[in-house]
Amino acid sequence: MMGSVGWWTRAMSTMEFKVVAASYDAAAQLLSYTATGLRNGLKFTVSSRVKCLKDPGSKERLHMVVLIALTEHFKRPSPSGLRW
């Protein structure tokens, strides 16, 4: 018996990325990063800054901070006005 595909499966996207460079400015509490990867089969590179109250410290925490930042970034419309 085949089930129907739910609305959430169409909305979900896949994203693979790696953090190419990152630095933390403790005085400004800003993490600057550059990440590159694939999202829904499209290649991307993002360089940005995100507010962090403390240094992420480990590679795992850095990866999580960048994942959250990229997720928020891709929620916004593209410069053309279309969704990523």
MOPAC internal coordinates of N, CA, C and O (Angstrom, degrees):
PM7 1SCF
backbone

  N    0.0000 0     0.00 0     0.00 0    0    0    0
  C    1.4479 1     0.00 0     0.00 0    1    0    0
  C    1.5247 1   108.75 1     0.00 0    2    1    0
  O    1.2310 1   120.59 1   -50.49 1    3    2    1
  N    1.2901 1   116.48 1   129.51 1    3    2    1
  C    1.4575 1   120.47 1  -178.61 1    5    3    2
  C    1.5147 1   110.07 1   -95.64 1    6    5    3
  O    1.2310 1   121.12 1   -44.81 1    7    6    5
  N    1.3163 1   115.46 1   135.19 1    7    6    5
  C    1.4565 1   120.57 1   178.18 1    9    7    6
  C    1.5104 1   110.53 1   -93.89 1   10    9    7
  O    1.2310 1   121.23 1   -17.19 1   11   10    9
  N    1.2808 1   115.25 1   162.81 1   11   10    9
  C    1.4618 1   118.98 1   178.21 1   13   11   10
  C    1.5288 1   109.50 1   -82.17 1   14   13   11
  O    1.2310 1   121.21 1   -26.35 1   15   14   13
  N    1.2986 1   115.28 1   153.65 1   15   14   13
  C    1.4514 1   120.99 1   178.01 1   17   15   14
  C    1.5145 1   107.53 1   -84.26 1   18   17   15
  O    1.2310 1   120.66 1   -52.86 1   19   18   17
  N    1.3272 1   116.34 1   127.14 1   19   18   17
  C    1.4610 1   120.42 1  -178.62 1   21   19   18
  C    1.5105 1   112.15 1   -76.64 1   22   21   19
  O    1.2310 1   120.56 1   -17.36 1   23   22   21
  N    1.3128 1   116.53 1   162.64 1   23   22   21
  C    1.4526 1   122.31 1  -179.29 1   25   23   22
  C    1.5205 1   111.59 1   -61.15 1   26   25   23
  O    1.2310 1   120.10 1   149.79 1   27   26   25
  N    1.3377 1   117.41 1   -30.21 1   27   26   25
  C    1.4629 1   120.94 1  -175.95 1   29   27   26
  C    1.5192 1   112.54 1   -70.21 1   30   29   27
  O    1.2310 1   119.10 1   154.13 1   31   30   29
  N    1.3261 1   119.32 1   -25.87 1   31   30   29
  C    1.4577 1   120.28 1  -179.54 1   33   31   30
  C    1.5206 1   111.21 1   -72.62 1   34   33   31
  O    1.2310 1   120.07 1   150.06 1   35   34   33
  N    1.3040 1   117.47 1   -29.94 1   35   34   33
  C    1.4648 1   120.07 1   177.43 1   37   35   34
  C    1.5256 1   110.77 1   -74.98 1   38   37   35
  O    1.2310 1   119.94 1   149.21 1   39   38   37
  N    1.3087 1   117.72 1   -30.79 1   39   38   37
  C    1.4589 1   121.68 1  -176.46 1   41   39   38
  C    1.5339 1   112.34 1   -83.00 1   42   41   39
  O    1.2310 1   120.12 1   158.48 1   43   42   41
  N    1.3208 1   117.37 1   -21.52 1   43   42   41
  C    1.4561 1   119.64 1  -177.33 1   45   43   42
  C    1.5273 1   110.00 1   -74.50 1   46   45   43
  O    1.2310 1   120.97 1   -35.03 1   47   46   45
  N    1.3067 1   115.75 1   144.97 1   47   46   45
  C    1.4536 1   120.57 1   177.69 1   49   47   46
  C    1.5226 1   108.89 1  -127.14 1   50   49   47
  O    1.2310 1   121.31 1   -20.41 1   51   50   49
  N    1.3188 1   115.09 1   159.59 1   51   50   49
  C    1.4571 1   119.40 1   177.38 1   53   51   50
  C    1.5189 1   108.64 1  -107.07 1   54   53   51
  O    1.2310 1   121.18 1   -37.19 1   55   54   53
  N    1.3180 1   115.35 1   142.81 1   55   54   53
  C    1.4491 1   119.85 1  -179.67 1   57   55   54
  C    1.5219 1   108.80 1  -144.51 1   58   57   55
  O    1.2310 1   121.43 1   -51.25 1   59   58   57
  N    1.3128 1   114.86 1   128.75 1   59   58   57
  C    1.4569 1   122.27 1   172.86 1   61   59   58
  C    1.5155 1   106.33 1  -123.28 1   62   61   59
  O    1.2310 1   120.46 1   -46.12 1   63   62   61
  N    1.3282 1   116.73 1   133.88 1   63   62   61
  C    1.4532 1   119.03 1  -179.67 1   65   63   62
  C    1.5122 1   110.58 1  -152.34 1   66   65   63
  O    1.2310 1   121.58 1   -16.90 1   67   66   65
  N    1.3327 1   114.58 1   163.10 1   67   66   65
  C    1.4606 1   119.86 1   170.92 1   69   67   66
  C    1.5147 1   107.72 1  -135.06 1   70   69   67
  O    1.2310 1   121.35 1   -32.50 1   71   70   69
  N    1.3088 1   115.03 1   147.50 1   71   70   69
  C    1.4534 1   121.69 1   178.46 1   73   71   70
  C    1.5196 1   107.09 1   -83.86 1   74   73   71
  O    1.2310 1   120.56 1   -62.70 1   75   74   73
  N    1.3196 1   116.54 1   117.30 1   75   74   73
  C    1.4626 1   122.07 1  -177.01 1   77   75   74
  C    1.5268 1   110.11 1   -83.39 1   78   77   75
  O    1.2310 1   120.33 1   138.34 1   79   78   77
  N    1.3257 1   116.97 1   -41.66 1   79   78   77
  C    1.4639 1   121.56 1  -179.86 1   81   79   78
  C    1.5154 1   108.76 1  -150.10 1   82   81   79
  O    1.2310 1   120.67 1   -32.31 1   83   82   81
  N    1.3298 1   116.32 1   147.69 1   83   82   81
  C    1.4598 1   121.26 1   177.74 1   85   83   82
  C    1.5208 1   109.25 1  -156.29 1   86   85   83
  O    1.2310 1   121.43 1   -36.70 1   87   86   85
  N    1.3244 1   114.86 1   143.30 1   87   86   85
  C    1.4628 1   120.04 1   174.30 1   89   87   86
  C    1.5250 1   107.91 1  -146.89 1   90   89   87
  O    1.2310 1   121.44 1   -32.83 1   91   90   89
  N    1.3410 1   114.85 1   147.17 1   91   90   89
  C    1.4546 1   120.64 1  -177.89 1   93   91   90
  C    1.5187 1   109.65 1  -115.52 1   94   93   91
  O    1.2310 1   120.49 1   -51.23 1   95   94   93
  N    1.3254 1   116.67 1   128.77 1   95   94   93
  C    1.4536 1   123.11 1   176.17 1   97   95   94
  C    1.5290 1   107.34 1  -102.34 1   98   97   95
  O    1.2310 1   120.63 1   -75.76 1   99   98   97
  N    1.3370 1   116.41 1   104.24 1   99   98   97
  C    1.4661 1   120.84 1  -175.51 1  101   99   98
  C    1.5230 1   111.92 1   -65.01 1  102  101   99
  O    1.2310 1   119.67 1   142.48 1  103  102  101
  N    1.3374 1   118.23 1   -37.52 1  103  102  101
  C    1.4642 1   121.12 1  -178.42 1  105  103  102
  C    1.5304 1   111.23 1   -64.26 1  106  105  103
  O    1.2310 1   120.47 1   137.80 1  107  106  105
  N    1.3242 1   116.71 1   -42.20 1  107  106  105
  C    1.4706 1   120.82 1  -179.27 1  109  107  106
  C    1.5249 1   112.22 1   -91.39 1  110  109  107
  O    1.2310 1   119.95 1   170.91 1  111  110  109
  N    1.3218 1   117.71 1    -9.09 1  111  110  109
  C    1.4684 1   124.17 1  -176.44 1  113  111  110
  C    1.5273 1   111.10 1    55.45 1  114  113  111
  O    1.2310 1   121.07 1  -134.25 1  115  114  113
  N    1.3395 1   115.55 1    45.75 1  115  114  113
  C    1.4590 1   121.54 1  -179.68 1  117  115  114
  C    1.5228 1   110.64 1  -122.76 1  118  117  115
  O    1.2310 1   121.33 1   -44.43 1  119  118  117
  N    1.3257 1   115.07 1   135.57 1  119  118  117
  C    1.4538 1   121.90 1   173.06 1  121  119  118
  C    1.5221 1   107.12 1  -104.34 1  122  121  119
  O    1.2310 1   120.28 1   -61.53 1  123  122  121
  N    1.3180 1   117.07 1   118.47 1  123  122  121
  C    1.4641 1   122.20 1   175.09 1  125  123  122
  C    1.5116 1   107.36 1   -97.93 1  126  125  123
  O    1.2310 1   120.35 1   -46.28 1  127  126  125
  N    1.3196 1   116.94 1   133.72 1  127  126  125
  C    1.4592 1   119.38 1  -177.30 1  129  127  126
  C    1.5190 1   111.34 1  -145.14 1  130  129  127
  O    1.2310 1   121.44 1   -22.24 1  131  130  129
  N    1.3133 1   114.85 1   157.76 1  131  130  129
  C    1.4523 1   123.59 1   169.75 1  133  131  130
  C    1.5090 1   106.59 1  -129.13 1  134  133  131
  O    1.2310 1   120.62 1   -52.55 1  135  134  133
  N    1.3206 1   116.43 1   127.45 1  135  134  133
  C    1.4620 1   122.26 1   179.99 1  137  135  134
  C    1.5228 1   108.93 1  -129.53 1  138  137  135
  O    1.2310 1   121.02 1   -34.53 1  139  138  137
  N    1.3094 1   115.65 1   145.47 1  139  138  137
  C    1.4532 1   120.80 1   177.56 1  141  139  138
  C    1.5214 1   108.39 1  -134.11 1  142  141  139
  O    1.2310 1   120.61 1   -29.35 1  143  142  141
  N    1.3232 1   116.44 1   150.65 1  143  142  141
  C    1.4563 1   119.22 1  -179.23 1  145  143  142
  C    1.5131 1   113.26 1   174.38 1  146  145  143
  O    1.2310 1   121.80 1    20.68 1  147  146  145
  N    1.3376 1   114.16 1  -159.32 1  147  146  145
  C    1.4601 1   122.36 1   179.92 1  149  147  146
  C    1.5194 1   109.38 1  -123.71 1  150  149  147
  O    1.2310 1   120.97 1   -42.16 1  151  150  149
  N    1.3213 1   115.75 1   137.84 1  151  150  149
  C    1.4670 1   121.35 1   173.44 1  153  151  150
  C    1.5153 1   107.11 1  -134.69 1  154  153  151
  O    1.2310 1   120.74 1   -62.37 1  155  154  153
  N    1.3077 1   116.18 1   117.63 1  155  154  153
  C    1.4688 1   122.77 1  -177.31 1  157  155  154
  C    1.5249 1   111.27 1    52.99 1  158  157  155
  O    1.2310 1   120.53 1  -141.24 1  159  158  157
  N    1.3190 1   116.59 1    38.76 1  159  158  157
  C    1.4578 1   121.62 1   177.86 1  161  159  158
  C    1.5150 1   115.24 1    82.33 1  162  161  159
  O    1.2310 1   119.64 1   178.58 1  163  162  161
  N    1.3223 1   118.28 1    -1.42 1  163  162  161
  C    1.4617 1   122.38 1   179.71 1  165  163  162
  C    1.5246 1   110.11 1  -103.82 1  166  165  163
  O    1.2310 1   120.91 1   -45.18 1  167  166  165
  N    1.3256 1   115.87 1   134.82 1  167  166  165
  C    1.4529 1   120.98 1  -179.06 1  169  167  166
  C    1.5261 1   109.64 1   -80.02 1  170  169  167
  O    1.2310 1   120.26 1   -41.03 1  171  170  169
  N    1.3450 1   117.10 1   138.97 1  171  170  169
  C    1.4562 1   120.66 1   178.42 1  173  171  170
  C    1.5241 1   110.50 1  -139.91 1  174  173  171
  O    1.2310 1   121.58 1   -24.86 1  175  174  173
  N    1.3280 1   114.59 1   155.14 1  175  174  173
  C    1.4593 1   123.32 1   169.71 1  177  175  174
  C    1.5173 1   106.54 1  -136.08 1  178  177  175
  O    1.2310 1   120.62 1   -51.72 1  179  178  177
  N    1.3279 1   116.43 1   128.28 1  179  178  177
  C    1.4555 1   121.69 1  -178.81 1  181  179  178
  C    1.5233 1   108.22 1  -127.89 1  182  181  179
  O    1.2310 1   120.96 1   -50.04 1  183  182  181
  N    1.3249 1   115.77 1   129.96 1  183  182  181
  C    1.4641 1   122.48 1   171.17 1  185  183  182
  C    1.5184 1   106.41 1  -119.08 1  186  185  183
  O    1.2310 1   120.98 1   -53.49 1  187  186  185
  N    1.3265 1   115.72 1   126.51 1  187  186  185
  C    1.4556 1   118.63 1  -175.70 1  189  187  186
  C    1.5212 1   110.10 1  -157.30 1  190  189  187
  O    1.2310 1   121.42 1    -1.34 1  191  190  189
  N    1.3321 1   114.89 1   178.66 1  191  190  189
  C    1.4628 1   122.10 1   174.52 1  193  191  190
  C    1.5172 1   108.02 1  -127.97 1  194  193  191
  O    1.2310 1   121.36 1   -32.33 1  195  194  193
  N    1.3130 1   115.01 1   147.67 1  195  194  193
  C    1.4557 1   120.24 1   178.74 1  197  195  194
  C    1.5349 1   108.35 1  -139.34 1  198  197  195
  O    1.2310 1   121.05 1   -37.17 1  199  198  197
  N    1.3158 1   115.61 1   142.83 1  199  198  197
  C    1.4639 1   121.20 1   179.59 1  201  199  198
  C    1.5186 1   109.54 1   -73.81 1  202  201  199
  O    1.2310 1   120.33 1   -53.83 1  203  202  201
  N    1.3243 1   116.97 1   126.17 1  203  202  201
  C    1.4672 1   123.07 1   175.99 1  205  203  202
  C    1.5193 1   107.96 1  -130.77 1  206  205  203
  O    1.2310 1   120.15 1   -49.91 1  207  206  205
  N    1.3121 1   117.31 1   130.09 1  207  206  205
  C    1.4568 1   119.83 1  -179.10 1  209  207  206
  C    1.5158 1   112.53 1   -70.94 1  210  209  207
  O    1.2310 1   120.42 1   155.16 1  211  210  209
  N    1.3477 1   116.81 1   -24.84 1  211  210  209
  C    1.4643 1   119.63 1   175.52 1  213  211  210
  C    1.5187 1   109.42 1  -147.70 1  214  213  211
  O    1.2310 1   121.03 1   -17.62 1  215  214  213
  N    1.3124 1   115.63 1   162.38 1  215  214  213
  C    1.4582 1   122.91 1  -179.12 1  217  215  214
  C    1.5336 1   109.08 1   -60.59 1  218  217  215
  O    1.2310 1   119.76 1   -50.74 1  219  218  217
  N    1.3467 1   118.05 1   129.26 1  219  218  217
  C    1.4636 1   119.65 1   178.74 1  221  219  218
  C    1.5338 1   112.76 1   -57.90 1  222  221  219
  O    1.2310 1   119.71 1   150.16 1  223  222  221
  N    1.3155 1   118.16 1   -29.84 1  223  222  221
  C    1.4627 1   121.30 1   174.44 1  225  223  222
  C    1.5122 1   114.64 1    80.22 1  226  225  223
  O    1.2310 1   119.73 1   104.28 1  227  226  225
  N    1.3151 1   118.13 1   -75.72 1  227  226  225
  C    1.4684 1   121.80 1  -175.01 1  229  227  226
  C    1.5311 1   110.93 1   -91.97 1  230  229  227
  O    1.2310 1   121.09 1   -17.63 1  231  230  229
  N    1.3241 1   115.52 1   162.37 1  231  230  229
  C    1.4665 1   120.87 1   177.75 1  233  231  230
  C    1.5213 1   111.06 1   -63.08 1  234  233  231
  O    1.2310 1   120.45 1   143.79 1  235  234  233
  N    1.3401 1   116.74 1   -36.21 1  235  234  233
  C    1.4643 1   120.69 1  -179.51 1  237  235  234
  C    1.5273 1   110.92 1   -64.69 1  238  237  235
  O    1.2310 1   120.64 1   136.07 1  239  238  237
  N    1.3344 1   116.39 1   -43.93 1  239  238  237
  C    1.4681 1   119.79 1   179.57 1  241  239  238
  C    1.5240 1   111.17 1   -67.82 1  242  241  239
  O    1.2310 1   120.72 1   140.42 1  243  242  241
  N    1.3218 1   116.22 1   -39.58 1  243  242  241
  C    1.4633 1   120.72 1   176.63 1  245  243  242
  C    1.5254 1   110.16 1   -59.19 1  246  245  243
  O    1.2310 1   120.53 1   135.13 1  247  246  245
  N    1.3262 1   116.58 1   -44.87 1  247  246  245
  C    1.4591 1   122.00 1   179.68 1  249  247  246
  C    1.5271 1   110.52 1   -61.00 1  250  249  247
  O    1.2310 1   119.97 1   138.60 1  251  250  249
  N    1.3237 1   117.66 1   -41.40 1  251  250  249
  C    1.4707 1   120.91 1   179.63 1  253  251  250
  C    1.5239 1   111.69 1   -66.63 1  254  253  251
  O    1.2310 1   120.14 1   138.38 1  255  254  253
  N    1.3417 1   117.33 1   -41.62 1  255  254  253
  C    1.4644 1   120.65 1   178.56 1  257  255  254
  C    1.5222 1   110.06 1   -61.25 1  258  257  255
  O    1.2310 1   120.31 1   134.96 1  259  258  257
  N    1.3328 1   117.01 1   -45.04 1  259  258  257
  C    1.4640 1   121.28 1  -179.69 1  261  259  258
  C    1.5276 1   110.20 1   -67.72 1  262  261  259
  O    1.2310 1   119.53 1   141.82 1  263  262  261
  N    1.3308 1   118.50 1   -38.18 1  263  262  261
  C    1.4636 1   121.33 1   176.78 1  265  263  262
  C    1.5249 1   111.09 1   -58.82 1  266  265  263
  O    1.2310 1   120.59 1   133.93 1  267  266  265
  N    1.3160 1   116.47 1   -46.07 1  267  266  265
  C    1.4692 1   120.22 1   178.99 1  269  267  266
  C    1.5283 1   110.27 1   -63.78 1  270  269  267
  O    1.2310 1   120.40 1   136.70 1  271  270  269
  N    1.3297 1   116.84 1   -43.30 1  271  270  269
  C    1.4682 1   120.49 1  -179.90 1  273  271  270
  C    1.5280 1   110.98 1   -63.58 1  274  273  271
  O    1.2310 1   119.99 1   137.05 1  275  274  273
  N    1.3410 1   117.62 1   -42.95 1  275  274  273
  C    1.4614 1   120.47 1   179.02 1  277  275  274
  C    1.5237 1   111.66 1   -66.18 1  278  277  275
  O    1.2310 1   120.42 1   141.30 1  279  278  277
  N    1.3226 1   116.81 1   -38.70 1  279  278  277
  C    1.4706 1   120.82 1   177.59 1  281  279  278
  C    1.5278 1   109.81 1   -59.78 1  282  281  279
  O    1.2310 1   120.49 1   135.21 1  283  282  281
  N    1.3146 1   116.67 1   -44.79 1  283  282  281
  C    1.4649 1   120.60 1   177.72 1  285  283  282
  C    1.5300 1   110.86 1   -65.54 1  286  285  283
  O    1.2310 1   120.83 1   140.19 1  287  286  285
  N    1.3253 1   116.02 1   -39.81 1  287  286  285
  C    1.4661 1   120.63 1   179.85 1  289  287  286
  C    1.5290 1   111.18 1   -60.13 1  290  289  287
  O    1.2310 1   120.35 1   134.73 1  291  290  289
  N    1.3309 1   116.94 1   -45.27 1  291  290  289
  C    1.4577 1   120.31 1  -176.83 1  293  291  290
  C    1.5271 1   113.13 1   -77.44 1  294  293  291
  O    1.2310 1   119.55 1   172.37 1  295  294  293
  N    1.3300 1   118.47 1    -7.63 1  295  294  293
  C    1.4689 1   120.85 1   173.88 1  297  295  294
  C    1.5249 1   110.74 1   -76.31 1  298  297  295
  O    1.2310 1   120.52 1   154.42 1  299  298  297
  N    1.3375 1   116.61 1   -25.58 1  299  298  297
  C    1.4567 1   121.48 1  -179.55 1  301  299  298
  C    1.5198 1   111.07 1   -77.17 1  302  301  299
  O    1.2310 1   119.72 1   -28.63 1  303  302  301
  N    1.3244 1   118.14 1   151.37 1  303  302  301
  C    1.4742 1   119.35 1   176.50 1  305  303  302
  C    1.5259 1   111.11 1   -65.64 1  306  305  303
  O    1.2310 1   120.61 1   -27.85 1  307  306  305
  N    1.3166 1   116.44 1   152.15 1  307  306  305
  C    1.4512 1   121.91 1   176.17 1  309  307  306
  C    1.5275 1   109.58 1   -72.29 1  310  309  307
  O    1.2310 1   119.54 1   -11.78 1  311  310  309
  N    1.3324 1   118.49 1   168.22 1  311  310  309
  C    1.4673 1   119.55 1   178.12 1  313  311  310
  C    1.5349 1   113.03 1   -56.84 1  314  313  311
  O    1.2310 1   120.10 1   153.21 1  315  314  313
  N    1.3336 1   117.42 1   -26.79 1  315  314  313
  C    1.4633 1   119.78 1   178.67 1  317  315  314
  C    1.5323 1   111.90 1   -78.15 1  318  317  315
  O    1.2310 1   120.75 1   172.55 1  319  318  317
  N    1.3362 1   116.16 1    -7.45 1  319  318  317
  C    1.4571 1   120.22 1  -179.20 1  321  319  318
  C    1.5146 1   113.85 1    94.14 1  322  321  319
  O    1.2310 1   120.40 1   173.82 1  323  322  321
  N    1.3243 1   116.84 1    -6.18 1  323  322  321
  C    1.4572 1   121.53 1   179.47 1  325  323  322
  C    1.5223 1   110.83 1   -91.06 1  326  325  323
  O    1.2310 1   120.65 1   -23.45 1  327  326  325
  N    1.3102 1   116.37 1   156.55 1  327  326  325
  C    1.4619 1   120.86 1   175.03 1  329  327  326
  C    1.5108 1   109.32 1   -73.14 1  330  329  327
  O    1.2310 1   120.47 1   -34.12 1  331  330  329
  N    1.3359 1   116.70 1   145.88 1  331  330  329
  C    1.4692 1   121.63 1   177.05 1  333  331  330
  C    1.4563 1   107.61 1   -63.01 1  334  333  331
  O    1.2310 1   120.10 1   180.00 1  335  334  333

